[in-house]
Amino acid sequence: MAAPMLRFISRGRCYFTPGPLGVLLLGLREAHSGAQGLLAMQKARGLFKEFFPEKGTKIELPELFDRRTTGNFPQTIYCGFDPTADSLHVGHLLALLGLFHFQRAGHNVIALVGGATARLGDPSGRTKEREVLDAERVGSNARALRQALEALAANHQQLFTNGRTWGSFTVLDNFAWYQEQRLVDFLAAVGGHFRMGTLLSRLSVQTRLKSPEGMSMAEFLYQVLQAYDFYYLFQRYGCRVQLGGSDQLGNIMSGYEFIHKLTGEDVFGITVPLITSTTGAKLGKSAGNAVWLNREKTSPFELYQFFLRQQDDSVERYLKLFTFLPLPEIDHIMQLHVREPEKRGPQKRLAAEVTKLVHGQEGLDSAKRCTQALYHSSIDALEVMSDQELKELFKEASFSELVLDPGTSVLDTCRKANAIPDGPRG
């Protein structure tokens, strides 16, 4: 006998799934996860990788998110994004999704653009120094990242709310508090709280010092400025949690130590995994394999295809990382995939969810039209495509500009464009 179809509601979403009552209870538990549940659920999804420190001196990390603890709700969480390019890329998405998950749980989140720290260059995860950017370029990139972050937050709010009220999403730029700082005053006030032995022990520093290129003083001081950012946000906004990629753990630890030394208060860090290519290389601008979130650099169609092409051995993990779908729904999608793998249901759902978050419903519709036109020979899709979509779809194709005379046939046009050999005409 077929398994009964159970109807359940998760975060305002209603759907049916086959299976026993345990699946229903799991869905409800995820939908209404509390303090421990929020962290544990994202750990189960694979989105949260490490927590630092494991235990505070006065309060533990799960207690920060417990509505029952007086004065602890809501919390403020931040993540930094250095404007080393004029666009975010797929490698940034997991940190953003981490912020969004906190926001969905009612907490306030801050996306911090590093308009000042980008001038130094973060050495984390790098074997050589970053390209030095001048102030004008960093400023231009910072404005582009601010707009991109605000657009993503708007898509999230408009398309994934299900009518719920969430915490706030704020975009700040650390250039705002460094532009008036004087070097000697800053070093006198801040520098004395950092010990050289501790700073030198960080993995990012050790790796660079052992490399042939070594490490510049600017890069070495990067962790001090990131620590001060955390302290500033703690003092100004009550921010107690920093979110970052797993390569940021050393910088997060510096912030924790700085704040704890100055105030005696507990703050925490949470890392998210790094997304790598099939060869194990980190996805990003520096590695030359970035999938951009800016439409002018990577079209909605290209973004959609990137996720649509994911292999079966990674698609379930990516559904857990890159979407807001409850785990029981993901399990159901994967069960259907086992029965009908040729339909590539998980890949299509993954591609649709991510493209909608990044480019909105219009961007997702555009990606599907381009897919239908290019891979399914859909004349209907081709007829309704905009000029922008045609340029995006065929931007790598060669083209010819022709002046056509009256009476020119299609065959003559193809020959003039060198689309077919100019062979015998008889």
PAMARDO-898242 format. One record per residue (C-alpha): x, y, z; residue in one letter. Coordinates in steps of 0.2 Angstrom, whole numbers, plus 5000, padded with zeros to 4 digits. Example, Ala and Ser with C-alpha at 12.3 -4.5 7.8 and 13.67 -1.06 7.14 Angstrom:
# residues 2
506249785039A/506849955036S/
//
This chain:
# residues 426
500050005000M/500650174996A/501250285010A/499950415016P/500050595009M/500350715024L/499950895023R/501051015033F/501451195035I/503251265037S/503551445038R/501951485030G/502151365016R/500951215014C/501351065004Y/501050875003F/502350745005T/502250555006P/502950465022G/502650425040P/502250545054L/504050565058G/504250665043V/502850785047L/503550805065L/505250845058L/504550975046G/503651055061L/505151055072R/506151145058E/504751275055A/504651315074H/506451295079S/506951395094G/508651445101A/509551275101Q/508551235085G/509051385075L/510951335076L/510651155076A/509551155061M/510851255051Q/512151145057K/511150995051A/510951085034R/512851105033G/512651295032L/513451325049F/515151245050K/516051305066E/515551395082F/516851505092F/517051495106P/516151335110E/515651415127K/515651595133G/516151645151T/514451715155K/513251655142I/513251515129E/512951545111L/511251455110P/510651565125E/510851725114L/509451665103F/508251605116D/506651715117R/506451655135R/508051735141T/507551915146T/508352045136G/509251925123N/507951945109F/508251995095P/510151985093Q/511152075080T/512351975068I/513552045055Y/514551985040C/515852075030G/516052095011F/517652175005D/517352264988P/518852194979T/517652184963A/516152274958D/515052124960S/514651984973L/514851804967H/514151634971V/515551614984G/514751754994H/512951674994L/513151565009L/513651705020A/512151805014L/511051655016L/511651635034G/511151815037L/509451785029F/509151635041H/509451735056F/508351875049Q/506951745046R/507151695064A/506751875069G/508551945072H/509352095065N/510752075053V/512152195046I/513052165029A/514652265031L/515452325015V/517352345018G/517652505010G/519152535021A/519852355024T/519852325005A/521252445004R/522352335014L/521852165007G/521252015017D/522651875017P/521551735022S/521551585011G/522851664999R/524551614994T/525051784987K/524551974989E/523052044982R/523052164968E/523152344976V/521652444973L/521652634973D/520352734983A/519252774968E/519052604962R/518752534980V/517452674982G/516552624966S/516552444970N/515852474987A/514452574980R/514052424968A/514152304982L/512952404993R/511652414979Q/511852224976A/511652184994L/510052294995E/509352214980A/509652034986L/508852085003A/507352164994A/507152004983N/507251894999H/505952005008Q/504752014993Q/504851834986L/505151735002F/504251815016T/502551715015N/501851865025G/502951845040R/503851985049T/505651975050W/507152065058G/507952215050S/509352205036F/510552345036T/512052385025V/513452485032L/515252535025D/516652525037N/517452675028F/516252785038A/517152755054W/518952745048Y/518952905037Q/519153015052E/520352905061Q/522152965063R/523452835062L/524452875078V/522852895088D/522152725082F/523752625085L/523852705103A/522052665107A/521952495099V/523652425095G/524152395113G/522752265115H/523552145102F/524952035106R/526151995092M/526351815096G/524451785095T/524351885078L/525851785071L/525051615076S/523551635064R/523451505050L/523251645037S/524851735043V/525851575045Q/525451515027T/525951685020R/527551695030L/528051525023K/527751575005S/529051644994P/528151814992E/527951835011G/526751955019M/526552145018S/526252255034M/524552305027A/523952125025E/524652085043F/523652225050L/522052175041Y/521452065056Q/521652215068V/520452315058L/519252175056Q/519352145075A/518952335077Y/517452325065D/516752195077F/517052295092Y/516352455084Y/514752355079L/514652275096F/514752455104Q/513552545092R/512352405087Y/512452275101G/513152155088C/513751995097R/513951875082V/515051885067Q/514751765052L/516051725039G/516851595028G/517851455036S/519451545031D/518951695042Q/519051605058L/520751685063G/520051855060N/518451815070I/519551755084M/520551915085S/518852015086G/518251895100Y/519851925110E/519952115107F/518152135113I/518252015128H/519852105134K/519052275133L/517352245139T/517352065147G/515852025137E/515551865127D/515451875108V/515451735096F/515851685078G/515051565066I/515851505050T/515051445034V/515851325022P/516851385007L/516151334990I/517451244979T/517551194961S/517651004955T/519551024957T/519351084975G/519851264971A/518851404980K/517551484969L/517951674967G/518751814958K/520551774963S/520351594957A/519651654940G/518151544941N/516851664949A/515051654945V/514451834947W/512851894954L/512852044943N/511752024928R/513052124917E/514451994922K/513451834923T/511651834916S/510151754924P/510251614911F/512051574915E/511751574934L/510251464931Y/511351344920Q/512751344933F/511551264946F/510651164934L/512251074929R/512651014946Q/512950834948Q/511850714958D/513250684971D/513150874976S/511350934972V/510650874988E/511950964998R/511751124988Y/509851114990L/510151125009K/511451265008L/510751374994F/508851364997T/507651395011F/506751235008L/506351135023P/507350975025L/505850865023P/505450945007E/507150915001I/507050735006D/505450714996H/506250794981I/507750674982M/506550524984Q/505650574968L/507350594959H/507850414963V/506250364954R/506450484939E/508250544938P/508050584920E/506950734925K/508350814935R/507050884947G/508250934961P/509351024949Q/507951124942K/507251164959R/508951224965L/509251324949A/507551404951A/507651444969E/509451524968V/509051624952T/507451694959K/508351754975L/509751834965V/508751904950H/506951904956G/505451824947Q/505851914931E/507651854931G/507051674933L/505751694919D/507151754908S/508251614912A/506851484908K/506451574892R/508351564887C/508451384892T/506851334882Q/507551434866A/509251364867L/509051184873Y/507251144868H/507151234851S/505651334857S/505151454844I/503851524856D/505151564869A/506351644855L/504951754849E/504551834866V/506451854871M/506952034873S/508552114865D/509452104882Q/509051914883E/509651884865L/511251974869K/511551884885E/511151714877L/512251734862F/513551854869K/515051734866E/514451704848A/515251794833S/514251904823F/514252004807S/513452174802E/512652164785L/511852294773V/510452194764L/509852234747D/508052214742P/507752034736G/509151954746T/508751774750S/509051694767V/510351584759L/511251734752D/511151814770T/511951664778C/513351654765R/513751844767K/513851814786A/514951664783N/513751554792A/513851424778I/515151384765P/515051494750D/514951344738G/514151304721P/512451394718R/511851284704G/
//
